[in-house]
Amino acid sequence: MKQSYTVVLHRAEHGWWVANVPVLHATAQARTRSTALKRAKSLIQFALETIQSEGAKPPVENRSSLEVVRVRAAV
């Protein structure tokens, strides 16, 4: 069964793209957005294969617990 996982992308100060997979506590990065997404997908596949090989169940993402919030801060 295929699962979908949320990937949060942002551009870091050094210019690279960072792709976070919150439910797996995993991060990939690359110079381009598309490469960061490809690496995140590979990372997800690797993590799921590793979890399965250890006899554990893959995590199920609870989208209702995922929230993206912008916070302003004075500098």
C-alpha positions as a printed NumPy array, in Angstrom:
array([[ 0.   ,  0.   ,  0.   ],
       [ 1.353,  3.42 , -0.91 ],
       [ 1.401,  6.145,  1.714],
       [ 1.746,  9.859,  1.226],
       [ 4.04 , 11.872,  3.441],
       [ 4.276, 15.613,  3.894],
       [ 7.53 , 17.222,  2.812],
       [ 8.161, 20.764,  4.066],
       [10.49 , 22.717,  1.772],
       [12.342, 25.904,  2.551],
       [15.321, 27.726,  1.189],
       [18.11 , 28.051,  3.73 ],
       [20.314, 31.122,  4.178],
       [23.143, 29.437,  2.294],
       [20.836, 29.135, -0.747],
       [20.285, 25.383, -0.647],
       [16.814, 23.858, -0.474],
       [15.971, 21.874,  2.655],
       [13.26 , 19.214,  2.58 ],
       [11.953, 18.021,  5.947],
       [ 9.794, 14.923,  6.43 ],
       [ 8.307, 15.588,  9.886],
       [ 6.743, 12.191, 10.592],
       [10.056, 10.43 ,  9.857],
       [12.253, 13.082, 11.532],
       [14.263, 13.141,  8.311],
       [15.884, 15.916,  6.284],
       [17.382, 16.141,  2.808],
       [19.004, 19.112,  1.115],
       [20.193, 20.099, -2.341],
       [21.084, 23.091, -4.485],
       [17.774, 22.905, -6.384],
       [14.187, 22.449, -5.244],
       [13.593, 19.501, -7.576],
       [16.704, 17.678, -6.392],
       [15.762, 18.268, -2.751],
       [12.345, 16.697, -3.456],
       [13.944, 13.731, -5.235],
       [16.278, 13.22 , -2.302],
       [13.369, 13.467,  0.144],
       [11.495, 10.795, -1.819],
       [14.566,  8.522, -1.774],
       [14.988,  9.195,  1.932],
       [11.347,  8.284,  2.591],
       [11.715,  5.05 ,  0.608],
       [14.918,  4.138,  2.464],
       [13.37 ,  4.895,  5.859],
       [10.267,  2.819,  5.094],
       [12.346, -0.126,  3.855],
       [14.498,  0.054,  6.995],
       [11.46 ,  0.231,  9.281],
       [ 9.87 , -2.727,  7.494],
       [13.086, -4.8  ,  7.616],
       [13.122, -4.288, 11.394],
       [ 9.611, -5.732, 11.605],
       [ 7.998, -2.452, 12.616],
       [ 5.012, -0.769, 11.05 ],
       [ 5.624,  2.396,  9.029],
       [ 4.385,  5.576, 10.668],
       [ 1.012,  6.857,  9.582],
       [ 0.936, 10.588,  9.155],
       [-1.824, 12.282, 11.109],
       [-2.45 , 15.328,  8.966],
       [-4.753, 16.838, 11.555],
       [-1.735, 17.219, 13.849],
       [ 0.379, 18.971, 11.202],
       [ 0.236, 22.738, 11.209],
       [ 2.353, 25.363,  9.514],
       [ 2.43 , 28.667, 11.366],
       [ 4.209, 31.92 , 10.535],
       [ 5.399, 33.865, 13.55 ],
       [ 6.659, 37.443, 13.494],
       [ 9.501, 38.461, 15.713],
       [11.04 , 41.855, 16.27 ],
       [14.751, 42.063, 15.559]])
